[in-house]
Amino acid sequence: MQHKIAAGLDARITLCGRLSLLAAAAETMPPPVLAGRIEELRRIAIAEGLTAAARVARAFTGALSESRCRNSFTHWFAALADAIDCEDTDADMVADACLAAVMVRMG
Protein backbone atom coordinates (compact mmCIF):
# COMPACT_ATOMS: atom_id res chain seq x y z
CA MET A 1 0.00 0.00 0.00
CA GLN A 2 2.81 2.40 0.92
CA HIS A 3 4.47 1.79 -2.47
CA LYS A 4 1.23 2.62 -4.31
CA ILE A 5 0.85 5.90 -2.39
CA ALA A 6 4.45 6.86 -3.13
CA ALA A 7 4.01 6.06 -6.82
CA GLY A 8 0.87 8.19 -7.00
CA LEU A 9 2.65 11.06 -5.29
CA ASP A 10 5.59 10.76 -7.68
CA ALA A 11 3.22 10.93 -10.64
CA ARG A 12 1.54 14.05 -9.26
CA ILE A 13 4.91 15.69 -8.59
CA THR A 14 6.07 14.88 -12.12
CA LEU A 15 2.88 16.24 -13.67
CA CYS A 16 2.96 19.41 -11.58
CA GLY A 17 6.60 20.02 -12.52
CA ARG A 18 5.89 19.58 -16.21
CA LEU A 19 2.78 21.73 -15.94
CA SER A 20 4.75 24.55 -14.29
CA LEU A 21 7.37 24.50 -17.04
CA LEU A 22 4.68 24.44 -19.68
CA ALA A 23 2.75 27.30 -18.11
CA ALA A 24 5.89 29.43 -18.05
CA ALA A 25 6.47 28.91 -21.77
CA ALA A 26 2.86 28.79 -22.99
CA GLU A 27 2.58 32.38 -24.19
CA THR A 28 5.39 31.88 -26.69
CA MET A 29 4.19 28.53 -28.05
CA PRO A 30 2.00 28.11 -31.09
CA PRO A 31 -1.35 26.58 -30.05
CA PRO A 32 -0.70 23.24 -31.82
CA VAL A 33 2.59 22.80 -29.97
CA LEU A 34 0.98 23.70 -26.65
CA ALA A 35 -1.88 21.30 -27.36
CA GLY A 36 0.65 18.54 -28.05
CA ARG A 37 2.40 19.15 -24.74
CA ILE A 38 -0.89 19.14 -22.85
CA GLU A 39 -1.80 15.91 -24.63
CA GLU A 40 1.45 14.42 -23.26
CA LEU A 41 0.32 15.42 -19.76
CA ARG A 42 -3.08 13.83 -20.42
CA ARG A 43 -1.46 10.56 -21.42
CA ILE A 44 0.64 10.51 -18.26
CA ALA A 45 -2.46 11.25 -16.18
CA ILE A 46 -4.31 8.36 -17.82
CA ALA A 47 -1.39 6.00 -17.27
CA GLU A 48 -1.26 6.98 -13.60
CA GLY A 49 -5.00 6.70 -13.06
CA LEU A 50 -5.55 10.45 -12.62
CA THR A 51 -8.84 10.55 -14.49
CA ALA A 52 -9.90 14.05 -13.44
CA ALA A 53 -6.61 15.54 -14.63
CA ALA A 54 -6.95 13.66 -17.92
CA ARG A 55 -10.46 15.06 -18.45
CA VAL A 56 -9.37 18.63 -17.72
CA ALA A 57 -6.37 18.24 -20.05
CA ARG A 58 -8.66 16.96 -22.80
CA ALA A 59 -10.96 19.97 -22.37
CA PHE A 60 -7.94 22.31 -22.43
CA THR A 61 -6.68 20.85 -25.71
CA GLY A 62 -10.20 21.07 -27.11
CA ALA A 63 -10.40 24.74 -26.20
CA LEU A 64 -7.00 25.32 -27.79
CA SER A 65 -8.08 23.64 -31.02
CA GLU A 66 -11.13 25.88 -31.14
CA SER A 67 -9.05 28.98 -30.28
CA ARG A 68 -11.23 29.61 -27.23
CA CYS A 69 -8.58 29.98 -24.57
CA ARG A 70 -5.70 32.12 -25.85
CA ASN A 71 -6.48 34.79 -23.23
CA SER A 72 -7.27 32.36 -20.44
CA PHE A 73 -4.21 30.15 -20.18
CA THR A 74 -3.84 31.04 -16.51
CA HIS A 75 -7.32 29.71 -15.75
CA TRP A 76 -6.76 26.47 -17.63
CA PHE A 77 -3.38 25.84 -16.03
CA ALA A 78 -4.85 26.52 -12.58
CA ALA A 79 -7.72 24.10 -13.22
CA LEU A 80 -5.35 21.42 -14.46
CA ALA A 81 -3.10 21.90 -11.41
CA ASP A 82 -6.16 21.59 -9.15
CA ALA A 83 -7.23 18.38 -10.90
CA ILE A 84 -3.74 16.92 -10.52
CA ASP A 85 -3.69 17.80 -6.81
CA CYS A 86 -7.11 16.33 -6.02
CA GLU A 87 -7.67 12.75 -5.02
CA ASP A 88 -9.45 10.84 -7.75
CA THR A 89 -12.04 9.27 -5.45
CA ASP A 90 -14.78 10.86 -7.57
CA ALA A 91 -13.02 11.81 -10.80
CA ASP A 92 -16.18 13.04 -12.52
CA MET A 93 -17.03 15.41 -9.68
CA VAL A 94 -13.45 16.72 -9.49
CA ALA A 95 -13.22 17.25 -13.25
CA ASP A 96 -16.63 18.93 -13.39
CA ALA A 97 -15.67 21.29 -10.55
CA CYS A 98 -12.35 22.19 -12.19
CA LEU A 99 -14.00 22.81 -15.56
CA ALA A 100 -16.73 24.90 -13.92
CA ALA A 101 -14.02 26.97 -12.23
CA VAL A 102 -12.51 27.76 -15.63
CA MET A 103 -15.87 28.96 -16.93
CA VAL A 104 -16.46 31.11 -13.84
CA ARG A 105 -12.98 32.64 -14.05
CA MET A 106 -13.44 33.41 -17.75
CA GLY A 107 -16.70 35.19 -16.94
MODELLER restraints for C-alpha pairs under 7 A, 6 or more apart:
rsr = mdl.restraints
at = mdl.atoms
rsr.add(forms.Gaussian(group=physical.xy_distance, feature=features.Distance(at['CA:11:A'], at['CA:48:A']), mean=6.66, stdev=0.5))
rsr.add(forms.Gaussian(group=physical.xy_distance, feature=features.Distance(at['CA:12:A'], at['CA:84:A']), mean=6.14, stdev=0.5))
rsr.add(forms.Gaussian(group=physical.xy_distance, feature=features.Distance(at['CA:12:A'], at['CA:85:A']), mean=6.88, stdev=0.5))
rsr.add(forms.Gaussian(group=physical.xy_distance, feature=features.Distance(at['CA:15:A'], at['CA:41:A']), mean=6.66, stdev=0.5))
rsr.add(forms.Gaussian(group=physical.xy_distance, feature=features.Distance(at['CA:16:A'], at['CA:81:A']), mean=6.56, stdev=0.5))
rsr.add(forms.Gaussian(group=physical.xy_distance, feature=features.Distance(at['CA:23:A'], at['CA:77:A']), mean=6.63, stdev=0.5))
rsr.add(forms.Gaussian(group=physical.xy_distance, feature=features.Distance(at['CA:26:A'], at['CA:34:A']), mean=6.54, stdev=0.5))
rsr.add(forms.Gaussian(group=physical.xy_distance, feature=features.Distance(at['CA:31:A'], at['CA:64:A']), mean=6.22, stdev=0.5))
rsr.add(forms.Gaussian(group=physical.xy_distance, feature=features.Distance(at['CA:35:A'], at['CA:61:A']), mean=5.09, stdev=0.5))
rsr.add(forms.Gaussian(group=physical.xy_distance, feature=features.Distance(at['CA:35:A'], at['CA:64:A']), mean=6.52, stdev=0.5))
rsr.add(forms.Gaussian(group=physical.xy_distance, feature=features.Distance(at['CA:38:A'], at['CA:57:A']), mean=6.21, stdev=0.5))
rsr.add(forms.Gaussian(group=physical.xy_distance, feature=features.Distance(at['CA:38:A'], at['CA:61:A']), mean=6.68, stdev=0.5))
rsr.add(forms.Gaussian(group=physical.xy_distance, feature=features.Distance(at['CA:39:A'], at['CA:57:A']), mean=6.87, stdev=0.5))
rsr.add(forms.Gaussian(group=physical.xy_distance, feature=features.Distance(at['CA:42:A'], at['CA:53:A']), mean=6.99, stdev=0.5))
rsr.add(forms.Gaussian(group=physical.xy_distance, feature=features.Distance(at['CA:42:A'], at['CA:54:A']), mean=4.61, stdev=0.5))
rsr.add(forms.Gaussian(group=physical.xy_distance, feature=features.Distance(at['CA:42:A'], at['CA:57:A']), mean=5.51, stdev=0.5))
rsr.add(forms.Gaussian(group=physical.xy_distance, feature=features.Distance(at['CA:42:A'], at['CA:58:A']), mean=6.82, stdev=0.5))
rsr.add(forms.Gaussian(group=physical.xy_distance, feature=features.Distance(at['CA:45:A'], at['CA:51:A']), mean=6.64, stdev=0.5))
rsr.add(forms.Gaussian(group=physical.xy_distance, feature=features.Distance(at['CA:45:A'], at['CA:53:A']), mean=6.16, stdev=0.5))
rsr.add(forms.Gaussian(group=physical.xy_distance, feature=features.Distance(at['CA:45:A'], at['CA:54:A']), mean=5.38, stdev=0.5))
rsr.add(forms.Gaussian(group=physical.xy_distance, feature=features.Distance(at['CA:46:A'], at['CA:54:A']), mean=5.93, stdev=0.5))
rsr.add(forms.Gaussian(group=physical.xy_distance, feature=features.Distance(at['CA:50:A'], at['CA:88:A']), mean=6.25, stdev=0.5))
rsr.add(forms.Gaussian(group=physical.xy_distance, feature=features.Distance(at['CA:51:A'], at['CA:88:A']), mean=6.77, stdev=0.5))
rsr.add(forms.Gaussian(group=physical.xy_distance, feature=features.Distance(at['CA:51:A'], at['CA:91:A']), mean=5.72, stdev=0.5))
rsr.add(forms.Gaussian(group=physical.xy_distance, feature=features.Distance(at['CA:52:A'], at['CA:83:A']), mean=5.69, stdev=0.5))
rsr.add(forms.Gaussian(group=physical.xy_distance, feature=features.Distance(at['CA:52:A'], at['CA:88:A']), mean=6.54, stdev=0.5))
rsr.add(forms.Gaussian(group=physical.xy_distance, feature=features.Distance(at['CA:52:A'], at['CA:91:A']), mean=4.66, stdev=0.5))
rsr.add(forms.Gaussian(group=physical.xy_distance, feature=features.Distance(at['CA:52:A'], at['CA:92:A']), mean=6.43, stdev=0.5))
rsr.add(forms.Gaussian(group=physical.xy_distance, feature=features.Distance(at['CA:52:A'], at['CA:94:A']), mean=5.95, stdev=0.5))
rsr.add(forms.Gaussian(group=physical.xy_distance, feature=features.Distance(at['CA:52:A'], at['CA:95:A']), mean=4.62, stdev=0.5))
rsr.add(forms.Gaussian(group=physical.xy_distance, feature=features.Distance(at['CA:53:A'], at['CA:80:A']), mean=6.02, stdev=0.5))
rsr.add(forms.Gaussian(group=physical.xy_distance, feature=features.Distance(at['CA:53:A'], at['CA:83:A']), mean=4.74, stdev=0.5))
rsr.add(forms.Gaussian(group=physical.xy_distance, feature=features.Distance(at['CA:53:A'], at['CA:84:A']), mean=5.20, stdev=0.5))
rsr.add(forms.Gaussian(group=physical.xy_distance, feature=features.Distance(at['CA:53:A'], at['CA:95:A']), mean=6.97, stdev=0.5))
rsr.add(forms.Gaussian(group=physical.xy_distance, feature=features.Distance(at['CA:55:A'], at['CA:95:A']), mean=6.29, stdev=0.5))
rsr.add(forms.Gaussian(group=physical.xy_distance, feature=features.Distance(at['CA:56:A'], at['CA:80:A']), mean=5.88, stdev=0.5))
rsr.add(forms.Gaussian(group=physical.xy_distance, feature=features.Distance(at['CA:56:A'], at['CA:95:A']), mean=6.07, stdev=0.5))
rsr.add(forms.Gaussian(group=physical.xy_distance, feature=features.Distance(at['CA:56:A'], at['CA:99:A']), mean=6.60, stdev=0.5))
rsr.add(forms.Gaussian(group=physical.xy_distance, feature=features.Distance(at['CA:57:A'], at['CA:80:A']), mean=6.52, stdev=0.5))
rsr.add(forms.Gaussian(group=physical.xy_distance, feature=features.Distance(at['CA:60:A'], at['CA:76:A']), mean=6.46, stdev=0.5))
rsr.add(forms.Gaussian(group=physical.xy_distance, feature=features.Distance(at['CA:63:A'], at['CA:69:A']), mean=5.78, stdev=0.5))
rsr.add(forms.Gaussian(group=physical.xy_distance, feature=features.Distance(at['CA:72:A'], at['CA:106:A']), mean=6.81, stdev=0.5))
rsr.add(forms.Gaussian(group=physical.xy_distance, feature=features.Distance(at['CA:75:A'], at['CA:102:A']), mean=5.55, stdev=0.5))
rsr.add(forms.Gaussian(group=physical.xy_distance, feature=features.Distance(at['CA:75:A'], at['CA:105:A']), mean=6.60, stdev=0.5))
rsr.add(forms.Gaussian(group=physical.xy_distance, feature=features.Distance(at['CA:76:A'], at['CA:102:A']), mean=6.23, stdev=0.5))
rsr.add(forms.Gaussian(group=physical.xy_distance, feature=features.Distance(at['CA:79:A'], at['CA:98:A']), mean=5.11, stdev=0.5))
rsr.add(forms.Gaussian(group=physical.xy_distance, feature=features.Distance(at['CA:79:A'], at['CA:99:A']), mean=6.83, stdev=0.5))
rsr.add(forms.Gaussian(group=physical.xy_distance, feature=features.Distance(at['CA:79:A'], at['CA:101:A']), mean=6.99, stdev=0.5))
rsr.add(forms.Gaussian(group=physical.xy_distance, feature=features.Distance(at['CA:79:A'], at['CA:102:A']), mean=6.50, stdev=0.5))
rsr.add(forms.Gaussian(group=physical.xy_distance, feature=features.Distance(at['CA:82:A'], at['CA:98:A']), mean=6.92, stdev=0.5))
rsr.add(forms.Gaussian(group=physical.xy_distance, feature=features.Distance(at['CA:83:A'], at['CA:94:A']), mean=6.59, stdev=0.5))
rsr.add(forms.Gaussian(group=physical.xy_distance, feature=features.Distance(at['CA:83:A'], at['CA:95:A']), mean=6.53, stdev=0.5))
rsr.add(forms.Gaussian(group=physical.xy_distance, feature=features.Distance(at['CA:83:A'], at['CA:98:A']), mean=6.51, stdev=0.5))
